[in-house]
Amino acid sequence: MAQAETIRFEIQRYKRPVDVFENDLVARLPGLLITQFQVPIIEHPDGIGGMLALRFDFTEEWYSVIAFLNNDKSPAGHYRITAQSPLREERNLCKTSDLVLGMEVRPNSNYIITGEEEFCAAVEEGWMRVYAAANAREALRKLSAMLDEGRLPQEVMDAVCG
Amino acid sequence: MPKILVVDDEPDVVKLVEFRMQKEGFEVLTAGDGRTGLGILETEKPDLIILDIMMPLMDGMEVLRQIRAHRASARVPVIMLTAKTASVTVDEARQLWVSDYVMKPFDPEKLVAKVKKALKLPA
């Protein structure tokens, strides 16, 4: 059986060490990289632990989306959106910077914004560029407008819902 | 190995500068517009930036303002690569600590010399 191509991620995080991990490549599309990984149970005892997840990283957008899947690979309705700098990929190494703000979307389509206080601190302390902060805010504004209409980015819908 | 970020909307210029800088042993990052260039600065810390002034989406002066607005890149040497000679632009760029200018069309050897000077490397 052919082994899946792996993609290495290096994500810079505010007040945390650089996060390094590897996911399996699902698809490399123009402007979009889709990878998958198994959610560690020990880190997520809240129902999503052990699930398969699809990660969508965009090269021209300031966010990523993680879609969690049930055992039969149907969408669990749980999504995690993170503001981040546009993905840079070089020879299967992907780099981005986590811009702290995020959204947790529940199966009932409700969502909460996460990271507000830490985001403000990151900007005030000069860790985050004002330019990046503005793009992070704009990304979440755009996505919350989509969610209010019951949508997600089309690429995510296409991949998750078939 | 010093790392250089080249931001220019003309692909041929980017390729030429990339080739010439790599020949000098520099690591080169490239961006075809200012937004992409600023996105790269979220994950990379170049030792020098070569920046075109006239670009679509976000012009070089605005990119330069954003570069200088953040402490991580406030003092990175910037060489402006431009056909624009308006004195108001030159004055504004000077206030934003531009290390040097190269006028288009440019001589790659002169650009290399200015890069080495800005990086305080032997000619």
Contacts between the chains, C-beta under 8 A, distances in Angstrom:
chain1	res1	chain2	res2	distance
A	10	B	43	7.8
A	12	B	42	7.5
A	12	B	43	6.1
A	60	B	36	7.9
A	85	B	39	5.1
A	85	B	42	3.4
A	85	B	43	6.3
A	86	B	36	7.1
A	86	B	39	4.3
A	88	B	39	7.6
A	88	B	40	6.4
A	88	B	43	6.1
A	88	B	44	7.9
A	95	B	43	4.2
A	95	B	44	7.5
A	96	B	42	7.3
A	96	B	43	6.2
A	97	B	42	4.0
A	97	B	43	5.3
A	126	B	70	7.0
A	126	B	71	5.1
A	129	B	38	7.3
A	129	B	41	7.3
A	129	B	42	7.3
A	129	B	66	6.9
A	129	B	69	7.0
A	129	B	70	4.5
A	129	B	72	7.9
A	130	B	66	7.7
A	130	B	69	5.9
A	130	B	70	7.3
A	131	B	38	5.5
A	131	B	66	4.6
A	131	B	69	7.3
A	131	B	70	7.8
A	132	B	38	7.6
A	132	B	42	5.8
